[in-house]
């Protein structure tokens, strides 16, 4: 019996639908949520959030937030996030390089600015690692009689 799942950021809805399982990066570690789970409210860390429905799996890179679990529903309010298919690796790499450059110049006088740069670096590294880990490669085609693929 599936459960309802909704994943949203402050900008948009990333996912809504019936799912069989949600695997989320909690601040205390990874957690798996199945239908009829006990009610739970938890904070999320930077990491991969996986939604399973049937044989399908959808992967999202989320950077913090909160998750509410009810017996028949999971609601994720992510600080930021995106589906792995939407990640622009070039843009994420450029953001990582910019953040590293700013940090290499030494800490800025404003603590909030320094924390924002660090968060940007962590988000870009998460986006890059998620995209590189989960992007589907083109299937290899077997050529008859050649023994090669």
Secondary structure as UniProt FT lines:
FT   STRAND          3..8
FT   STRAND          13..19
FT   STRAND          21..26
FT   TURN            27..28
FT   STRAND          29..34
FT   TURN            35..36
FT   STRAND          40..53
FT   TURN            54..55
FT   STRAND          56..70
FT   TURN            71..72
FT   STRAND          73..78
FT   STRAND          81..83
FT   HELIX           84..86
FT   HELIX           89..104
FT   HELIX           111..134
FT   TURN            144..146
//
